[in-house]
């Protein structure tokens, strides 16, 4: 695989010529190589006809290579991955594989994405499920102890983020998985904020399911996401009504073993998007996830140190080495929703800098809002310095 530099990566993102882009944790800009891969595949289908055997063969070869790149990134088998449209739907595929009933328990944490909080409410309202939210305000050790006490004989699933969306905290996933597994509870890891930002080995995490996003840190096309299902869970992974033997199966034909791919990818889907996602993954792997992680960590260290020295600004992202990556969340003394939205808008309008006004809790607490800054591999020290100066100017305006 051809090696690429961080400079090469940045050159594939023309948006960096017009804005300081610090919103990758929400929507990453799409790499030009990924855009080209999608466009080329769609044009090939349009020119030659998607149903022609030669076209199908051409597209499937491209797609299989793309799936292989994603599998290599996660250190898993390609058939163990089901590709879909986003992380939230991937999560629901896992949730709907369980036969939830009155009194069952779903355990999660206080630092999850709003889509998890919404799914939790749905389980409560539709199935009578009891939802337990484990607080993550204290140390990793305190969290693990609380988790151990929260999981009971009625717990059917535990969900935890690898990197927390509100504040960028790297969660002790492996330790949490071990606690859950000791009690016979499977674990779903939300890796939307980690895959593409830091190296992620799904097998090393030990989880049963892992979900992720294409357009965030992978810099892939919008409308792409995925679920990985461990081989131990493939038999029970049934997000849709899929029979073991299809209606067009010939009598006596061998029955293929179920996989995440066969169970999750039901019906017609967008093959060019899969190809584009694979190209984005290939590009990041050509740069190196270690390189990306270390670069973002260095820039984030500068940002946090400068913000700590700025009166009225609070860094709520963990500062200990290894406890966070490229996400930094700030709060501002006396700032409510209107103030925060105004500062974020001013940074965009006056300084061409894109950051996010971030609610820090789900369910919503109106007094808990911050500014989430996503520092990625393509960002530069010059951009970070400009961001620092602009935040200081913005709070003095």
Number of C-alpha atoms within 10 A of each C-alpha: 8 8 11 14 16 18 13 13 20 17 15 18 17 13 14 16 10 9 14 22 23 25 21 25 25 19 18 22 22 25 27 19 18 26 20 13 22 22 16 15 22 18 13 16 19 11 10 13 14 17 10 10 11 12 18 16 13 14 19 15 12 21 22 14 17 23 23 21 22 23 21 16 20 20 15 19 16 21 17 22 28 23 26 26 19 20 24 21 16 25 23 14 21 22 22 14 13 14 9 18 14 12 14 20 24 22 22 25 20 19 26 22 21 18 15 21 21 13 15 21 17 13 22 20 11 12 15 16 22 20 18 18 19 20 14 17 10 8 9 17 11 13 19 20 13 14 23 17 11 16 23 16 10 13 22 20 21 23 25 26 26 25 28 24 27 25 24 26 25 21 19 18 21 14 15 23 23 19 18 22 16 10 13 15 20 20 24 24 25 28 23 30 27 25 25 29 29 20 17 17 15 22 14 10 18 20 23 22 27 30 27 28 34 32 26 26 30 30 26 32 29 19 16 21 25 27 29 31 28 22 17 9 15 20 14 12 23 22 19 13 8 12 10 12 13 9 7 6 11 9 7 6 8 9 10 9 9 19 23 26 20 17 23 25 17 14 5 6 12 13 17 25 28 30 30 32 34 27 31 30 27 24 25 25 24 16 20 19 19 13 17 23 19 16 21 24 21 14 21 24 16 14 20 21 12 15 19 13 10 13 11 14 17 17 19 16 21 18 16 7 9 10 15 20 29 28 29 25 25 20 21 17 9 9 17 16 15 10 15 21 18 14 20 20 18 18 20 16 11 10 16 16 23 20 24 21 22 21 21 25 19 16 13 12 10 11 13 14 24 26 23 27 27 28 30 26 27 20 21 19 15 11 18 19 14 14 22 18 13 18 20 16 11 16 15 7 8
